[in-house]
Amino acid sequence: MGTTVGQHHFTDLTYVDDAAIFMSDVTQATSTLQSLNTIAASLGLRISWAKTKLQNMGAGNPPTKLFLDGAPVEGVEFIYLGSKQSSSGYCRPDMLRRVGLASSVMSSLQRIWKCSYLSMSTKVHLYQALVMSVLQYGAETWTLLAADIGTLEAFHMKCQRQMLNIHWGDHITDVEVLQKTGLSTISEILRNRRLSLVGHVARLDPEVPANKALLLMVNSHEGRKPSTSWTRPPSRHRRTWLNLVKEDAIAIPLSSLGRTEIFRGHGAAQRYVRTTRR
């Protein structure tokens, strides 16, 4: 099982008792899952076929249903570790799901936003803890287009205007709203989260799959192919997560992503960006 990119072979990702198994072709699914089940049984483990799902990642529609040991294994777009994995490879479905969940939380707190006894500082802290935490879950991994950022900014601004009891007819600019709440824009918040994530992954052991994947992305982005036979899939060049990181880091070259003196942590990355801007 697995997929090979250059000299690196990726087989799976594991998190607690969940495992994401990589296959280069859906025709390998039956034999791979049966082999996995056989090995697991020798260790006293049992695979739950009801919880096992198949999905194409950026390779078309979900595959057809399979039957293993008489139990169905469905081909779906599913929620994995709280994030919706889209077969198209785009993050917009997950982003819209997060906006919907955060909107529900915002609506359930109407009594809080309308309470005149609470200070704006308290309301902002509640908003960050209860609404923004839901909205931003997994957001540091999103590859956002301009339309996606616009959707997030519009929701963020709508929530702030609701906290401030500003009606649609009031002529108050977005800049004034941000000054009243003291909050940053969604773009700035996600920029800091991405820098924090890339710093964490860059500092991992070189043998960790996430570190290998990041290095492959950097090499490919800078024109160093994983192998001489490797070619980019025939399609319009898509905006990648690494494009966003490069814009976030501004003057930090991608080839320096593994240098710990640059990415020592969340605060260090932010300080570097702010200093470069000035």
Buried (B, 14 or more C-beta within 10 A) or exposed (E): BBEEBBEBEBBEBEEEEEBBBBBEEBEBBEEBBEEBBEEEEEEEEEBEBEEBBBBBEEBEEBBEEBEBEEEEBBBBBBEBEEBBBBBBEBBBBBBBBBBEBBBEBBEEBEEBBEEEEBEEEEBBEBBBEBBBEBBBBBBBEBBBBEEBBEBBBEBBBBBBBBBBEBEEEEEEEBEEBBEBBEBEBBEEBBBBBBBBBBBBBBBBEEEEBBBBBBBBBBBBBEEEEBEEEEEEEEEEEEEEBBEBBBEBBEEBEBEEBBEEEBBBBBEBBBEBBEEEEE
